[in-house]
Amino acid sequence: MLYEVTYTSREPDAPTRTVTDAAGVTELVRQAAAAGSRVHVRPLPDEDSDPAASQ
């Protein structure tokens, strides 16, 4: 499964988005916690679970 991760720093930069797997999410959350920044994680739907893809 893949996840979209959005994270921001304390600086006024725009949020950064990336797509990663569970191991990448763990590392980004660890880095954000150390830096005192926010992280938003959203699971992306599996391509296999898309009903339109099976038609």
C-alpha positions as CSV (number, residue, x, y, z in Angstrom):
1,M,0.0,0.0,0.0
2,L,1.2,3.5,-0.7
3,Y,0.6,6.7,1.3
4,E,0.6,10.3,0.4
5,V,2.5,12.2,3.1
6,T,2.3,16.0,3.5
7,Y,4.7,17.6,5.9
8,T,5.6,21.1,6.9
9,S,8.4,22.7,8.8
10,R,8.4,25.5,11.3
11,E,9.6,27.8,8.5
12,P,6.9,29.5,6.3
13,D,7.6,27.2,3.4
14,A,4.8,25.5,1.4
15,P,3.9,22.0,2.5
16,T,5.9,19.2,0.8
17,R,4.1,16.2,-0.5
18,T,5.5,12.8,-1.3
19,V,4.2,9.3,-2.0
20,T,5.8,6.4,-0.1
21,D,5.3,3.0,1.4
22,A,4.9,2.2,5.1
23,A,8.6,2.2,5.8
24,G,8.9,5.7,4.2
25,V,6.0,6.9,6.3
26,T,7.8,5.7,9.5
27,E,10.9,7.5,8.5
28,L,9.2,10.8,7.6
29,V,7.2,10.8,10.9
30,R,10.4,10.2,12.8
31,Q,12.1,13.1,11.1
32,A,9.1,15.3,11.6
33,A,8.9,14.5,15.3
34,A,12.6,15.4,15.7
35,A,12.2,18.6,13.8
36,G,8.9,19.6,15.5
37,S,7.0,19.7,12.2
38,R,3.5,18.4,11.3
39,V,2.8,15.4,9.2
40,H,-0.5,14.3,7.5
41,V,-0.7,10.7,6.1
42,R,-3.4,9.6,3.7
43,P,-3.6,6.1,2.3
44,L,-3.9,5.9,-1.4
45,P,-6.3,3.4,-2.9
46,D,-4.9,0.2,-4.3
47,E,-5.2,0.1,-8.1
48,D,-6.6,-3.5,-7.7
49,S,-9.5,-2.2,-5.5
50,D,-10.7,0.3,-8.1
51,P,-14.1,-1.0,-9.4
52,A,-13.7,0.9,-12.7
53,A,-10.3,-0.8,-13.3
54,S,-12.0,-4.3,-13.4
55,Q,-14.4,-3.4,-16.2
